[in-house]
Amino acid sequence: MMAAALNVPVSIPAAAGEGGAWGMAVLAGFMLAGVGKQSLADYLDERIATSVGKPVNPDPGDVRGFTEFFARHKAGLAIEREAVKTLS
């Protein structure tokens, strides 16, 4: 779905199955290693670059769906702004 939402191929590491918890653990490891010693990108490359799977290309139907959803969402923001003004 991320590939379709962004309309770009997406690759993930094999160990990323735990989603947010996995990402937070990797970020914690980076912070404990000492911020400033290397960039986050370099830290990630050293640890997960070899486990990244093949890219998943976006499905054209899903891309259309996300494009329509975001267009409707954007159109609705004016309604939200007016509601906030009214309630303020």
DSSP file (Angstrom, degrees, kcal/mol; ACC not computed):
  #  RESIDUE AA STRUCTURE BP1 BP2  ACC     N-H-->O    O-->H-N    N-H-->O    O-->H-N    TCO  KAPPA ALPHA  PHI   PSI    X-CA   Y-CA   Z-CA
    1    1 A M     >        0   0    0      0, 0.0     4,-2.7     0, 0.0     5,-0.2   0.000 360.0 360.0 360.0 -34.9    0.0    0.0    0.0
    2    2 A M  H  >  +     0   0    0      1,-0.2     4,-2.2     2,-0.2     5,-0.2   0.900 360.0  54.2 -61.5 -38.9    2.9    2.4    0.7
    3    3 A A  H  >>S+     0   0    0      1,-0.2     5,-1.4     2,-0.2     4,-1.4   0.911 111.8  44.2 -60.3 -41.9    4.0    1.9   -2.9
    4    4 A A  H  45S+     0   0    0      2,-0.2    -2,-0.2     3,-0.2    -1,-0.2   0.895 111.4  52.5 -70.9 -40.3    0.6    2.9   -4.2
    5    5 A A  H  <5S+     0   0    0     -4,-2.7    -1,-0.2     1,-0.2    -2,-0.2   0.876 122.7  30.4 -63.7 -37.1    0.2    5.8   -1.8
    6    6 A L  H  <5S-     0   0    0     -4,-2.2    -1,-0.2     2,-0.2    -2,-0.2   0.571 101.1-132.5 -97.1 -11.4    3.5    7.3   -2.9
    7    7 A N  T  <5S+     0   0    0     -4,-1.4    -3,-0.2    -5,-0.2    -4,-0.1   0.893  71.0 106.0  56.8  44.3    3.4    5.9   -6.5
    8    8 A V  S   <S-     0   0    0     -5,-1.4    -1,-0.2    -6,-0.2    -2,-0.2  -0.973  81.3 -92.0-142.1 154.2    6.9    4.7   -6.2
    9    9 A P        -     0   0    0      0, 0.0     2,-0.4     0, 0.0    48,-0.2  -0.444  44.5-156.9 -64.2 143.7    8.5    1.2   -5.8
   10   10 A V  B     -A   56   0A   0     46,-2.0    46,-2.9    -2,-0.1     2,-0.4  -0.982  11.8-170.6-128.6 136.8    9.0    0.3   -2.1
   11   11 A S        -     0   0    0     -2,-0.4    43,-0.1    44,-0.2    41,-0.1  -0.964   5.6-170.9-123.1 143.5   11.4   -2.1   -0.5
   12   12 A I        -     0   0    0     -2,-0.4    41,-2.5    42,-0.3     2,-0.1  -0.952  29.1-103.1-130.9 153.4   11.5   -3.2    3.1
   13   13 A P  B >   -B   52   0B   0      0, 0.0     3,-1.8     0, 0.0    39,-0.2  -0.419  30.7-119.9 -69.7 150.0   13.9   -5.2    5.2
   14   14 A A  G >  S+     0   0    0     37,-1.9     3,-0.6     1,-0.3    38,-0.1   0.818 112.8  56.4 -59.1 -31.7   12.9   -8.8    5.9
   15   15 A A  G >  S+     0   0    0      1,-0.2     3,-0.7    33,-0.1    -1,-0.3   0.401  81.2  90.7 -83.0   3.5   13.0   -8.1    9.7
   16   16 A A  G X   +     0   0    0     -3,-1.8     3,-2.3     1,-0.2    -1,-0.2   0.322  48.9 109.1 -84.6  10.6   10.5   -5.2    9.4
   17   17 A G  G <  S+     0   0    0     -3,-0.6    -1,-0.2     1,-0.3     3,-0.1   0.707  70.0  62.5 -60.9 -20.2    7.5   -7.4   10.0
   18   18 A E  G X  S-     0   0    0     -3,-0.7     3,-1.2     1,-0.2    -1,-0.3   0.439  89.2-164.7 -86.6   1.2    7.0   -5.9   13.4
   19   19 A G  T <>  +     0   0    0     -3,-2.3     4,-2.4     1,-0.3     3,-0.3  -0.276  65.0  12.0  60.3-124.9    6.3   -2.5   11.9
   20   20 A G  H 3> S+     0   0    0      1,-0.2     4,-2.7     2,-0.2    -1,-0.3   0.848 128.1  53.9 -59.3 -39.8    6.5    0.4   14.3
   21   21 A A  H <> S+     0   0    0     -3,-1.2     4,-1.9     2,-0.2    -1,-0.2   0.909 110.5  47.6 -63.0 -40.7    8.0   -1.6   17.2
   22   22 A W  H  > S+     0   0    0     -4,-0.3     4,-2.3    -3,-0.3    -2,-0.2   0.933 112.2  49.4 -64.4 -45.9   10.8   -2.7   14.9
   23   23 A G  H  X S+     0   0    0     -4,-2.4     4,-2.5     1,-0.2    -2,-0.2   0.898 110.4  50.1 -61.2 -41.4   11.4    0.8   13.6
   24   24 A M  H  X S+     0   0    0     -4,-2.7     4,-2.5     2,-0.2    -1,-0.2   0.874 109.1  52.2 -66.0 -36.2   11.5    2.2   17.1
   25   25 A A  H  X S+     0   0    0     -4,-1.9     4,-2.2     2,-0.2    -2,-0.2   0.907 110.2  48.1 -65.7 -40.8   14.0   -0.4   18.2
   26   26 A V  H  X S+     0   0    0     -4,-2.3     4,-2.1     2,-0.2    -2,-0.2   0.925 112.6  48.8 -64.0 -43.8   16.3    0.4   15.3
   27   27 A L  H  X S+     0   0    0     -4,-2.5     4,-2.4     1,-0.2    -2,-0.2   0.893 109.7  51.9 -63.6 -39.7   16.0    4.1   16.1
   28   28 A A  H  X S+     0   0    0     -4,-2.5     4,-2.7     1,-0.2    -1,-0.2   0.905 108.3  51.8 -62.4 -41.1   16.8    3.4   19.8
   29   29 A G  H  X S+     0   0    0     -4,-2.2     4,-1.7     2,-0.2    -1,-0.2   0.900 109.3  50.3 -61.3 -40.5   19.9    1.5   18.8
   30   30 A F  H  X S+     0   0    0     -4,-2.1     4,-0.6     2,-0.2    -2,-0.2   0.928 111.6  47.7 -62.0 -45.5   20.9    4.5   16.7
   31   31 A M  H >X S+     0   0    0     -4,-2.4     3,-0.9     1,-0.2     4,-0.6   0.902 112.4  48.8 -64.6 -40.6   20.4    6.9   19.6
   32   32 A L  H 3< S+     0   0    0     -4,-2.7    -1,-0.2     1,-0.2    -2,-0.2   0.794 102.4  63.0 -69.5 -27.0   22.3    4.6   22.0
   33   33 A A  H 3< S-     0   0    0     -4,-1.7    -1,-0.2    -5,-0.2    -2,-0.2   0.677 126.3 -90.2 -71.6 -15.9   25.2    4.3   19.5
   34   34 A G  H X<  -     0   0    0     -3,-0.9     3,-1.9    -4,-0.6     4,-0.4   0.663  34.5-116.9 105.5  96.8   25.8    8.0   19.8
   35   35 A V  T 3< S+     0   0    0     -4,-0.6     4,-0.1     1,-0.2    -4,-0.1  -0.335 100.4  34.8 -59.3 138.0   24.1   10.5   17.6
   36   36 A G  T 3  S+     0   0    0      2,-0.7    -1,-0.2    -2,-0.0     3,-0.1   0.104  88.8  94.4 102.8 -21.9   26.6   12.4   15.6
   37   37 A K  S <  S-     0   0    0     -3,-1.9     2,-0.3     1,-0.3    -2,-0.1   0.873 106.1 -13.3 -68.8 -35.3   29.0    9.5   15.0
   38   38 A Q  S    S-     0   0    0     -4,-0.4    -2,-0.7     0, 0.0    -1,-0.3  -0.974  82.4 -89.3-157.6 162.6   27.3    8.8   11.7
   39   39 A S     >  -     0   0    0     -2,-0.3     4,-2.4    -3,-0.1     5,-0.2  -0.326  35.8-115.8 -73.2 159.8   24.1    9.7    9.9
   40   40 A L  H  > S+     0   0    0      1,-0.2     4,-2.8     2,-0.2     5,-0.2   0.897 117.1  56.0 -61.1 -39.9   21.0    7.7   10.4
   41   41 A A  H  > S+     0   0    0      1,-0.2     4,-2.5     2,-0.2    -1,-0.2   0.916 109.5  45.0 -59.7 -43.8   21.1    6.7    6.7
   42   42 A D  H  > S+     0   0    0      2,-0.2     4,-2.3     1,-0.2    -1,-0.2   0.903 111.8  53.0 -66.9 -40.2   24.6    5.3    7.2
   43   43 A Y  H  X S+     0   0    0     -4,-2.4     4,-1.2     1,-0.2    -2,-0.2   0.932 112.3  44.9 -59.4 -46.6   23.6    3.5   10.4
   44   44 A L  H  X>S+     0   0    0     -4,-2.8     4,-3.1     1,-0.2     5,-0.7   0.914 109.9  54.6 -65.1 -43.1   20.7    1.9    8.6
   45   45 A D  H  X5S+     0   0    0     -4,-2.5     4,-1.1     1,-0.2     5,-0.3   0.906 107.6  50.8 -57.6 -42.1   22.8    1.0    5.6
   46   46 A E  H  <5S+     0   0    0     -4,-2.3    -1,-0.2     1,-0.2    -2,-0.2   0.824 121.1  33.0 -64.2 -31.5   25.3   -0.8    7.8
   47   47 A R  H  <5S+     0   0    0     -4,-1.2    -2,-0.2    -3,-0.4    -1,-0.2   0.777 133.2  14.7-100.9 -29.6   22.6   -2.8    9.6
   48   48 A I  H >X5S+     0   0    0     -4,-3.1     3,-1.7    -5,-0.2     4,-0.5   0.529  89.1  98.0-127.3  -6.6   19.8   -3.6    7.1
   49   49 A A  G ><<S+     0   0    0     -4,-1.1     3,-0.8    -5,-0.7    -3,-0.1   0.851  88.2  50.9 -57.2 -35.7   20.9   -2.9    3.5
   50   50 A T  G 34 S+     0   0    0     -5,-0.3    -1,-0.3     1,-0.2    -2,-0.1   0.650 108.7  52.1 -78.2 -12.4   21.7   -6.5    2.9
   51   51 A S  G <4 S+     0   0    0     -3,-1.7   -37,-1.9     2,-0.0     2,-0.3   0.384  77.7 119.5-103.0   4.3   18.3   -7.7    4.1
   52   52 A V  B <<  -B   13   0B   0     -3,-0.8    -3,-0.0    -4,-0.5   -41,-0.0  -0.545  57.4-137.7 -74.0 129.6   16.2   -5.4    2.0
   53   53 A G        -     0   0    0    -41,-2.5     3,-0.1    -2,-0.3    -1,-0.1  -0.035  34.0 -66.9 -77.4-177.6   13.9   -7.3   -0.3
   54   54 A K        -     0   0    0      1,-0.1   -42,-0.3   -43,-0.1    -1,-0.2  -0.401  64.3 -93.1 -69.4 147.7   13.0   -6.7   -3.9
   55   55 A P        -     0   0    0      0, 0.0     2,-0.6     0, 0.0   -44,-0.2  -0.318  30.6-140.2 -63.4 143.2   11.0   -3.6   -4.7
   56   56 A V  B     -A   10   0A   0    -46,-2.9   -46,-2.0    -3,-0.1   -48,-0.1  -0.930  18.7-140.5-102.3 121.6    7.3   -3.9   -4.8
   57   57 A N        -     0   0    0     -2,-0.6   -53,-0.1   -48,-0.2   -54,-0.1  -0.555  25.6-100.9 -82.5 147.4    5.9   -1.8   -7.6
   58   58 A P        -     0   0    0      0, 0.0    -1,-0.1     0, 0.0     3,-0.0  -0.397  31.2-120.6 -67.9 142.1    2.7    0.2   -7.1
   59   59 A D     >  -     0   0    0      1,-0.1     4,-2.5    -2,-0.1     3,-0.3  -0.718  17.3-136.8 -80.1 126.5   -0.5   -1.3   -8.5
   60   60 A P  H  > S+     0   0    0      0, 0.0     4,-2.3     0, 0.0     5,-0.2   0.852 103.5  52.7 -56.0 -37.1   -2.1    1.2  -10.9
   61   61 A G  H  > S+     0   0    0      2,-0.2     4,-2.1     1,-0.2     5,-0.1   0.904 110.6  47.1 -64.9 -40.8   -5.6    0.6   -9.6
   62   62 A D  H  > S+     0   0    0     -3,-0.3     4,-2.7     2,-0.2     5,-0.2   0.888 109.2  54.4 -67.1 -38.8   -4.4    1.3   -6.0
   63   63 A V  H  X S+     0   0    0     -4,-2.5     4,-2.6     2,-0.2    -2,-0.2   0.932 109.1  48.4 -59.8 -45.3   -2.6    4.4   -7.2
   64   64 A R  H  X S+     0   0    0     -4,-2.3     4,-2.5     1,-0.2    -1,-0.2   0.913 110.9  51.7 -59.7 -42.7   -5.8    5.7   -8.8
   65   65 A G  H  X S+     0   0    0     -4,-2.1     4,-2.5     1,-0.2    -2,-0.2   0.923 111.6  45.0 -61.2 -45.6   -7.7    4.9   -5.5
   66   66 A F  H  X S+     0   0    0     -4,-2.7     4,-2.9     2,-0.2     5,-0.2   0.896 111.4  53.7 -65.6 -39.3   -5.2    6.8   -3.4
   67   67 A T  H  X S+     0   0    0     -4,-2.6     4,-1.9    -5,-0.2    -2,-0.2   0.923 111.9  44.8 -61.1 -44.1   -5.2    9.7   -5.8
   68   68 A E  H  X S+     0   0    0     -4,-2.5     4,-2.3     2,-0.2     5,-0.2   0.916 113.2  51.1 -65.0 -43.3   -9.0   10.0   -5.6
   69   69 A F  H  X S+     0   0    0     -4,-2.5     4,-2.6     1,-0.2    -2,-0.2   0.940 111.5  46.4 -59.8 -48.0   -8.9    9.6   -1.8
   70   70 A F  H  X S+     0   0    0     -4,-2.9     4,-2.7     1,-0.2    -1,-0.2   0.848 110.3  53.8 -67.2 -32.9   -6.3   12.4   -1.4
   71   71 A A  H  X S+     0   0    0     -4,-1.9     4,-2.2    -5,-0.2    -1,-0.2   0.927 111.9  44.6 -64.6 -44.0   -8.3   14.7   -3.8
   72   72 A R  H  X S+     0   0    0     -4,-2.3     4,-1.7     2,-0.2    -2,-0.2   0.906 113.5  51.0 -65.2 -41.1  -11.4   14.2   -1.7
   73   73 A H  H  X S+     0   0    0     -4,-2.6     4,-0.7    -5,-0.2    -2,-0.2   0.937 110.7  48.1 -61.0 -46.9   -9.5   14.7    1.5
   74   74 A K  H >< S+     0   0    0     -4,-2.7     3,-1.0     1,-0.2     4,-0.5   0.906 109.8  52.5 -62.2 -42.0   -7.9   17.9    0.2
   75   75 A A  H >< S+     0   0    0     -4,-2.2     3,-0.6     1,-0.2     4,-0.4   0.840 107.0  54.5 -62.3 -32.6  -11.3   19.2   -0.9
   76   76 A G  H 3X S+     0   0    0     -4,-1.7     4,-1.8     1,-0.2     3,-0.3   0.616  85.8  81.6 -77.7 -12.9  -12.7   18.5    2.6
   77   77 A L  H <X S+     0   0    0     -3,-1.0     4,-2.6    -4,-0.7    -1,-0.2   0.854  86.2  57.9 -63.0 -33.5  -10.0   20.6    4.3
   78   78 A A  H <> S+     0   0    0     -3,-0.6     4,-2.1    -4,-0.5    -1,-0.2   0.891 104.9  51.5 -61.9 -38.0  -12.0   23.8    3.6
   79   79 A I  H  > S+     0   0    0     -4,-0.4     4,-2.3    -3,-0.3    -2,-0.2   0.917 109.9  49.1 -63.6 -43.4  -14.9   22.3    5.4
   80   80 A E  H  X S+     0   0    0     -4,-1.8     4,-2.4     2,-0.2    -2,-0.2   0.919 109.0  52.4 -62.4 -43.6  -12.7   21.5    8.4
   81   81 A R  H  X S+     0   0    0     -4,-2.6     4,-2.2     1,-0.2    -1,-0.2   0.916 110.9  47.3 -59.5 -43.1  -11.3   25.1    8.4
   82   82 A E  H  X S+     0   0    0     -4,-2.1     4,-2.5     1,-0.2    -1,-0.2   0.886 110.1  52.9 -65.7 -38.6  -14.8   26.5    8.5
   83   83 A A  H  X S+     0   0    0     -4,-2.3     4,-2.2     2,-0.2    -2,-0.2   0.908 109.2  49.0 -63.2 -41.3  -15.8   24.2   11.3
   84   84 A V  H  X S+     0   0    0     -4,-2.4     4,-1.3     2,-0.2    -2,-0.2   0.918 111.1  49.9 -64.7 -42.7  -12.9   25.3   13.4
   85   85 A K  H  < S+     0   0    0     -4,-2.2     3,-0.3     1,-0.2    -2,-0.2   0.917 111.9  48.8 -59.9 -42.9  -13.7   28.9   12.7
   86   86 A T  H  < S+     0   0    0     -4,-2.5    -1,-0.2     1,-0.2    -2,-0.2   0.877 113.8  45.2 -65.9 -38.7  -17.3   28.3   13.8
   87   87 A L  H  <        0   0    0     -4,-2.2    -1,-0.2     1,-0.2    -2,-0.2   0.636 360.0 360.0 -81.7 -13.6  -16.4   26.5   16.9
   88   88 A S     <        0   0    0     -4,-1.3    -1,-0.2    -3,-0.3    -2,-0.2   0.471 360.0 360.0 -81.9 360.0  -13.7   29.0   18.0
